[in-house]
Amino acid sequence: MQPFSIRSYPRAILHFDGDSFFASVEQAMNHRLRGKPVVTGGERGAATALSIEAKRLGLTRGMPMKQIRELCPEVIVVKSDYTAYSIYARRMYAIVRRYTPMVEEYSIDECFADITGLRGMYHRSYAQIGEMIKRELEESLGITFGVGLAPNKVVAKIASKHRKPGGFTAIPAKEVHTFLQNMPIGQVWGVGYSMQMALHKLGVTTALQFATKDEQWLRANKIAKPYREIWWELRGGFAKELSLTHNDDIGSIIKTRTFAPPTRERAFVLSQLSKNIESACAKARGHHMRPRAVSFFLKTQDFIYRTCELDLSVATNDPAVILRLVEAHFDRVFVPNILYRTTGITLRNLVEEGAATLDLFGEAQVVNERQPILTAVDSLNKKYGKETVILAASLKAVNHLEPNKQRNMTTRTSKVHLPLEQRKKTIDLPYLGRVR
Ligand SMILES: [Mg+2]
């Protein structure tokens, strides 16, 4: 095959892949697990990730826990802790972003980075830059990474897998073909089972066979665009751009408020909650985010805490919609004749306003139609002061003046949290620098 380019890296793309990521995070967080066979997924009865030590025992992903315990009683089974995994993922993205803003957060344990043109800045070759980032990731996170350098994403994926675990492989454009020779076509990133079967029928079984086909062959066999891109990248070209959007900076929005004196009055407690819902939604609108799920809680005078989690049928930051849902479930949490002192709402699973939502009943369209009204409310509240326009349901809470207190002195917290916040776990995490 003619090399696509005489230059080694017309584009320089890195792919980072955390080794046995979930199990490695567990080992990084808990020194007692290091060097031991660890399996995650204890809560679902089958292995989701295995530490290198567990893999060496011949255990595989998806294996039932019962079987694992029978085969290897020494294996340590832990429950999945997705909060911790996503915090580590964010740290990984943040570290790579120190070197280049061109980072694609591909999955919880993988990312791509485009370092084209950065050799001068770092006074290093592309391979050296790749190794430098790899070293920093491993030192900061305590996890090893498979890293690949290539002229594109498809080949960078092949490179990072080449030497696992903890390997670094650089594949310049003119050497790509040597890595494709013995690679089954089905193992190429983006080639699914049905495409693999279709290519087999055309006599193509290895990645190299596909890469050496010409344009005429692609046309004659009606190869669709995504596969043409793969074909082009297997030849050392660049077709698949990095997707640079990241919506990891906000996981959930929480608004809580304590009032005095404590009350038994259902309508008042609900009004307090309504006010929190309004301000949480205003905040979400400020970030152009919409929650897909919410939870609310009530706290009694005796600090008894009851909470209720609800899924939204369509992502929305319209307080009226969320309030309707909360009202419908309010009595699951509210117990009559008990004194309440605090209410709170959490907007969860935030997605960007522009994100396409599919629904059966056209609710997404209704949400979009109401958006101009909310935008108008936001601009009025911005111009004439907070709570100029409010929901009638919030009126009782807004008009409530606390004894011995100015209204603006009341306890009100507003925080931005990582998703599925679990304080307990956050404390366990070693401090490893600032998370974006
Ligand atoms: Mg991985």
Residues whose N, C-alpha, C, O or C-beta is under 5 A from the ligand:
A	BS01	MG	D17 G18 D19 S20 F21 D109
